[in-house]
């Protein structure tokens, strides 16, 4: 489901609601979570439609901020830092099919890896090699592709090719960051950090899944799994050591203390490893 960036304000507890549905289905929004029907914290009913566009923002009465997401292939664990789904290697740097400027249905040649119907609905087509270098387009929907044929991308409302594509153009297909979120791995990151799990979103499958959709936290007070020793007020990053954990961001390089990466949270207490601790999320 592609849609405008939506901001909702809801009562405390709305962030714990979970919903069912089929990702990318339909254009109409379902019942607004936490506003009509359910009380705060109650799970929503299974629907044939995805309730809201991925990335819809929710701010509660405490000023905590959340984004609407769907779980990937495994249940989420409360207190875990989450990443976007990994990119499909053969869906990066694809050869474009010649398309005129103003086209709203451009095409790319797939590279041996199949794409399911609407796998990139709500995601993006990034043009990495000229012509049209530097452009990025919202994908509304597309059909399934066996990996050996041309894939037609139906662009979102308001999007059309800026400059004509040729077979020299190269295109990256990227899922929406909140479509198929996963636990941050214990080793090398496979996607960007997107938030913290605040409730158990169930693993999504291709037939839809009750309780697979819901909210992940991006800003404000939260409880997060910690790996290693953290310092009160210190910046925290995805650990890369313990799955789903945050760790201290600072390391010493040639006598200089530097951050390993952009911090996603600040520590509110000093605590031991393998515990959950209060942190202030600051992904946005």
N, C-alpha and C positions, 0 to 999 in steps of 0.2 A: 504494500500500500504506500503510494507516494502522496505527500501532502505538505501543506504549509507548516512552518515551525509554530507549534501551538503551546501556549503557556496557560496552565490551570492553577488555580488556588484551591486547596482542599483542607478539610479539618485534619487534625492529628489522627493518625491511624490509617489514612487513605493509602499511605505508602506500603502497607502490608497486604493490600488487596491483590488477589491473583485472578487471572481471567483465562478463558479458553477460547479457541477459535482456530482458523486456518490462516497462516501468515500470507499477507499480500492480497487477501480476498476482498473483492468489492471496493467501492469508492465511498460508501457512506460510513460515517462514524457510528459506532454503537452507543449505548447509554454512557453518559459521562461518568467515569469512575468516581465514587464517593459523593456524588451530587444527588443522584436519584436512584432509589431502589435499595441499595445496600447501606448498612451502617458502617462506620469506620472500622477497618480491619477485616470486614467480612469478605469472603471470596465471591467473585462474580459468577454468574451462571455461564455454562458453556454456550458459545454463540457460533454460528456458521461464519461470522465475519471477524476479522481482526478488529479489536475495539478502537484502537487509536494508531496514528502513524508512529513508526519507530522514532525515538528521540523526542517525543512530546514531553514538555517540561511540566513538573509538578512542584509547587512550593507550598509547604504546610505552615501552620501557625507559628512554628518555632524558627522559621526561616531556613529549614533544611530543604535541599533541592534534590530532585530525583528525575530520572529519564525513563520513558517507557521502552521496554525491551522484551525480547523473547529468549529463552534459554536455548543453548545448543544441544549437543548430543548427550549431555549428562546433567543430572539435577544440580542446582546451585547449592552452595554451602553458606549459611549465614555467617557474616563476618569476613568472607573471602574477598580479596581484590579480584576484579574481573577484567578480561581482555576481550577485544573484538575478535570475531572469527578470523582464522588464518586465511590469507589470500590463497587462491588456487593458482599454482605456478604456471599452468598452461593457459590461464586466462589473463595473464599479464603480457604486455608488449605484443598484442594481437595485430595482425595486418588488417587495415581498414579496407572496406569496399568503397570504391569511388562514389561519393554522395555530394549532391549540389548544396551550396549555401542555402540555408532556410529549410532544409530537410528536417522533418520531425521523426523520421523512421530510418536512421542510419544503420549500417550493417558492418559486421566484422567477420573475419574468417577464423573459425575456431581452430585450435591446435591439438586435437586429439583427445581432449578431455570433455566429456559430456556436461551439459548444463541442464538442470531440471527447470521446469516451467516456473518463471518468476523467481528464480534463484537470486537475481539481482534487483528485484522489484524494490524500489525505495533506495537503491544504491546508486552507484555513479559510474560513468564512463569518462575516464581521464585521458586526454590526448597528450601523449608524451613526446611525439616526434612530429615535426611540421610536415605538411600543412595543418593548420589549426592548433599548433603547439600552444600549450598553456590553458586550453579550454577544459572545463569539466561540466558534465551534463547529468541531470537527475534522470534516472531510468524509472519509468512508470510500470512497465510490464514487458514480458517477452515470452515466446513459446519455448518448449523444451527443444534441446538440440543434442544430437547424438555425438557431437565432437568432430564431425567430418563434413559439416555443411556451414553455410552462411547463417549467422545469428542476427536476426533483425531486432533492433532495440527500439521500443516505443518510448519516446522521451516524455517527461513530465510536463504538465501544463506550464506554458510560458517559456519552454526550452525548444530551441531549434539550432541547427549547426551554424556557427558564426562564419566560418570560412570553409570552402569546399574541401572535402576529404579526397585524397588520392590513395593509391596502393602504397605510397610511401609513408602515409600517416600510420602511427602506431597508437593503440588504444589499450588501456588497462581497465578491467572490470573489477569493481570493488563493492563488496556488500556494505549496506548501511552498518555503521559501528555498533548499533544496538540490535542488530539482527543476528541471533545465534551466539550470544555472549557465553564465554567459557571461563573457568577458573584459570587464573594466571599460572603458567607452568613453573615447575621448580628449576628449570634450566633456562635456555634462551627464550626470550619473548617471541611469540608468534603473531602478536597483534598489539595495537595500542591499548593502554589502560583506559577503561570506560566507566568504572564506578565500583561500588561495594555492594555485595548481596545483603539485603535486609530481610529477606524472606526466602523460603525454599521454592524457587520456580522450578517446575518439573521439566525434565528433558522433552524437547519438542520432537515429533516425528512427522513424516510426510503426510499423514492422515489427520493432522491436527492433534492437539493435546490439551485436555483440561488442566488448568493451573500452570501453563507454560509461560503465559504473558504476565508482566507486572512491572514493578519499579526497581531501579537500582540507584543508589545514592551517589551524588557527585559533589555535594557541598554541605558543610555543617557538621555538627557533632555526630559521631558514629562510634561503633565498637568494631575493631578490626583485629584479625589475627596478626601476631607479631613474631618475627624471627630475629634472634640476636638481641643485643642490648640497645635500648633506645634512650634518648636524653630528653627530658622535659623541654618542650618547645622546639625540638629538633625536627628537621624535615625528614619525611619518609617516602620511600619508593617501593615499587614491586620488588620483592627480595631477590628473585632469581635463584634462591636457595631452597626455600620451602614453598610448596605449591599454595597459592592463595594468600600468602603472607606479605606483610609490609616489613621493611627493615630500614635502618638508618641510612640516609642518603650520602653521608659524608665519608670520604676516603682521603688518605694522604698520598699525594703524588709528588715526589722530589721535594719533600718537606712542606708542601703546600696542601692545605685542606680544600678539597673540591667536591662538588656534587657529581654522583655517577650519572644522573639523569634528572629530568624535571620532576620535582617533588609532587606527590599527589595528595599528601596530608601532612599535618603537624601533630607531633606527640603531645598529649595532655598530661602524661605522667611518665615517670621512670619505671620500667617493668622488666621482668625476666622474659626469656624467650618462650615460645610455644604457649603463650597466654593471649587472651584478647584484652585490648586496652582501649580506653577512650582516645579518640583522635579527632582532629578537625579536618574533614575532607575539603580539598581545594582544587578539584579537577577543573572547576569553572567558577 
